[in-house]
Amino acid sequence: MPEKKLIMVPGPTNVPDRVMRAMMKPMISHRSEEFRVLYRELTGNLKYLFQTRGDVYVLASSGTGGVECAVSNIVDPGDKVLVPVFGLFSERLKESVKRRGGEVIELSLEWGDAPSVEQISQVLDCTEDLKAIAIVYNETSTGVTVRDLPKIAEEAKRRGILLLVDAVSILGGDKLPVDDWQIDICVTGSQKCLACPPGLALISVSDDAWNLIEETSRPFYYDLVQMRRFNEKYETPFTPALPLLYALDEALRMIREEGLENRFRRHRICSEAFYNAIEDMGLNPIPIKEEYRSNTVIAFRRPEEVDGATVRRLMDERYGVVIAGGAGKMKGEAFRIGCMGIVSPAEVIQTVIALREALIDQGFKLDVGSGLEAALKTFNNYNYKI
Ligand SMILES: Cc1ncc(COP(=O)(O)O)c(C=O)c1O
């Protein structure tokens, strides 16, 4: 068995023992009452997580499968879809729409930037027959959160345009009240802020989205209308990934026990401690404005004098702490830390110490206690206990 490490990459995250143990339950028939009881409870808790009265569907796939399902249920060849592109995952979202035959109207931004409602409105003003906006809420490659999302959603609704949100690296870790913000389709993955193993994608669907989905030529396996039919009797059309459903069920119970607001606050305070530590060490976060900084993915530039891969290797080998490097065109140029799931002061402090020591080993000059004290001070300010 591989040694257990502190996994601080932006997914998969550390999974609580309770959730791991849940996967050891025996298999059951997915056409049994036992399954329906499990699925009813689980989907009820998903509504709580997504803050929606609508149904949430569970797919046996990673996040990308969820995004592809959402796209292929609303986009027919030739449909116009606005995609703001400001990092690797929004590029992938664009690619998914393209492969489906959609006509992408791209709003291209610098990596580290986030689309604003004004920029989106400008594109909408000069584009006719736009069917949907597809947007990444938290760009994992740059650690940028689209803080204008509620305003963008309002604008989309006002104009009768569907809004598809990739919330893979944020849902469960920061605000995203799907119904209040009027998000039509929202997608996430099990392995990020839910502290559940990888392998499941989750999708919520609004009433407006259903009207559109029903008129779209849908794929066979990822047909949301068929999923809705089975969901009504608390079943899935095809064989569900049972061990992962057990895990998700347990992870959702833990989320309910903690409460969403407490969970968001914990992520926010831990991310603040990370940002304070990073800046105190003289490192630069990638988001170009402070307000864009993600509470779930901390992305910062590699200082010139160190080799990124070596720093990460030292953190792993000496301290058992695993963080990620840059993604896409930022490969080799950045570090990314997942501030997700069961993250608490203990994980933050351990990560900051490992990062500090690895940077020093590589010749980066740091004052005694820099970074670490800034993180501790943040927790003290909130009276947050380790
Ligand atoms: C914003 C975003 N979208 C989509 C994905 C793809 O998820 P997966 O790797 O689970 O397919 C990721 C994964 O990191 C992501 O961060």
The ligand as an SDF file (V2000), in Angstrom:
LIG
                    3D

 16 16  0  0  0  0  0  0  0  0999 V2000
  -12.6640   23.6730  -13.1220 C   0  0  0  0  0  0  0  0  0  0  0  0
  -12.4760   22.2410  -13.5100 C   0  0  0  0  0  0  0  0  0  0  0  0
  -13.2440   21.7330  -14.4750 N   0  0  0  0  0  0  0  0  0  0  0  0
  -13.1220   20.4660  -14.8730 C   0  0  0  0  0  0  0  0  0  0  0  0
  -12.1860   19.6350  -14.3000 C   0  0  0  0  0  0  0  0  0  0  0  0
  -12.0390   18.2370  -14.7960 C   0  0  0  0  0  0  0  0  0  0  0  0
  -12.2910   17.3440  -13.7830 O   0  0  0  0  0  0  0  0  0  0  0  0
  -11.7790   15.8350  -13.8950 P   0  0  0  0  0  0  0  0  0  0  0  0
  -10.2920   15.8640  -13.8770 O   0  0  0  0  0  0  0  0  0  0  0  0
  -12.3890   15.2410  -12.6510 O   0  0  0  0  0  0  0  0  0  0  0  0
  -12.3290   15.2680  -15.1380 O   0  0  0  0  0  0  0  0  0  0  0  0
  -11.3440   20.1220  -13.3080 C   0  0  0  0  0  0  0  0  0  0  0  0
  -10.3080   19.2720  -12.7080 C   0  0  0  0  0  0  0  0  0  0  0  0
   -9.4090   19.7170  -12.0270 O   0  0  0  0  0  0  0  0  0  0  0  0
  -11.5010   21.4580  -12.9060 C   0  0  0  0  0  0  0  0  0  0  0  0
  -10.7250   21.9540  -11.9400 O   0  0  0  0  0  0  0  0  0  0  0  0
  1  2  1  0
  2  3  1  0
  2 15  2  0
  3  4  2  0
  4  5  1  0
  5  6  1  0
  5 12  2  0
  6  7  1  0
  7  8  1  0
  8  9  2  0
  8 10  1  0
  8 11  1  0
 12 13  1  0
 12 15  1  0
 13 14  2  0
 15 16  1  0
M  END
$$$$
